[in-house]
């Protein structure tokens, strides 16, 4: 049953390897709980699932993690229903815990420029790092999308790049002239990298290993540059994506256009940036309104 479920997630849902493993882990957690309780997966009731949800809380699992696990459980029961293992879906009325909306840290344009200025262009990786950060920011990329960029995805003369996002869905995203300039500089240095077999198609490479750059390496680079810039905010590669969307919204961009560029399946995911914009608007009013001075 689990093998068929894995095939369903891989072939029909087209999940990324990381998401697929997370869903399989969710299924394993539920099966472990049911085994301890002497329950059969094909006969589980809503009350049984409520017991599983309560057990997660007793174990100290955070509400956000509980919500993600419950999402995986709902996927499992949808499969069981579609594949004929069950006639009903007891997870339909299973509710995830309420999660407070988290507004991510956003960098100002000056802070982004300050981070970029910390890059030492005399080092072999200098132009690469500059190109990576400019591309992340100007295109609003996830770190996984940045690492998987290939040479064939670049349409620099036309001002676009092709991005492969979640579920292997592709989208075309405009790229800034500044990012194009930095990529051109990196491509000149890339010619001198000893590229390992199989890594040739990838844009961003490890200078020493000649392999596609890893997510961990990008995180470390961003962390190091942020510390050198003296910025106290919590900054990760994803912060540049948040900043991209927020700056577009502040500049008057349409929310639907931002949704397309970010690759969000639902507009509700993009709407978090309207909350960020409103919170900034309130700060501006509190700081500058004559009645608050």
Secondary structure, DSSP 8 states (H G I E B T S, - for coil): -HHHHHHIIIIIS---HHHHHHHHHHHHHHHHHHHHHT--GGG--HHHHHHHHHHHHHTT--HHHHHHHHHHHHHHHHHHHHTTS-SS-TTTT---------------HHHHHHHHHT--TTSTTHHHHHHHHHHHHHHT--HHHHHT-BGGGEETTTTEEEEE-GGG-EEEEE--HHHHHHHHHHHHHHTTS---TT-TTBSSB-TTT-SB--HHHHHHHHHHHHHHTT--S---HHHHHHHHHHHHHHTT--HHHHHHHHT-SSHHHHTHHHHHHHHHHHHHHHHH-GGG-
